[in-house]
Amino acid sequence: MPAPLIVVNCKTYASASGEALDRLLDTIAGVDSEGVRLVMVVSAYDLHAASSAHPSLEFWSQHLDPVGQGSHTGWLEPETAIQRGARGTVINHAEHKVAATHVEALLHMLDGRIDVCACAADEDEARTLAALSPTMIAVEPPELIGGDVSVTTADPGIVRGTVDLVKSINQDIMVLCGAGVKNGDDVAAALRLGAEGVLLASGVTKASRPAEVLADLIDGARRG
Ligand code: G3P
């Protein structure tokens, strides 16, 4: 059984970008995460400094474009992201949607070198993405993102349904859930529903004591 995943998406929160991210990571690096795979999904600006300063933490990119090195101004080119410490990427987040062809081309380009977590708003989108065989699919109902009610409470059926659907297409694809996840009980509930981890943001990035929140999330993952 792989360790349960806790994936913290820093988005563009001021509290989790630039110098504030440095401070957040210093705090987080001190939290005991044994038995859990903790991932920080940071801005492209922060990737290199964060991964250099904290080799014990795992970092992902928030997005990548399927472009090569060359004439591609402003795109997020994968080879440099990997060189700069990305061990995975999110793609097709609700806040940065792309076409299925983008996900397909990116998977082809990466060829399994780093993990790809494709986000799905619902089971229909999860079905489309599962056919492309990403490393994992994170189901996140957009209307619950940033809110105070966890998807595991508001819509446990979408978590269970997505797990069953994705596993029926490809057992090897991991399934995460996210939106409104705030505490250890939410993580434990996600694992009980069959998810292999959670994707969250504001629960950590807006917390006044992020290390305490993270310790509680990790405790929930161990209980789940
Ligand atoms: O990528 C995670 C995210 O969309 C969920 O955000 O703030 O509801 O945990 P949040």
Boltz pocket constraint, residues with backbone or C-beta under 6 A from the ligand:
constraints:
  - pocket:
      binder: B
      contacts: [[A, 7], [A, 9], [A, 93], [A, 140], [A, 144], [A, 145], [A, 146], [A, 147], [A, 178], [A, 179], [A, 180], [A, 181], [A, 199], [A, 200], [A, 201], [A, 202], [A, 203]]
      max_distance: 6.0
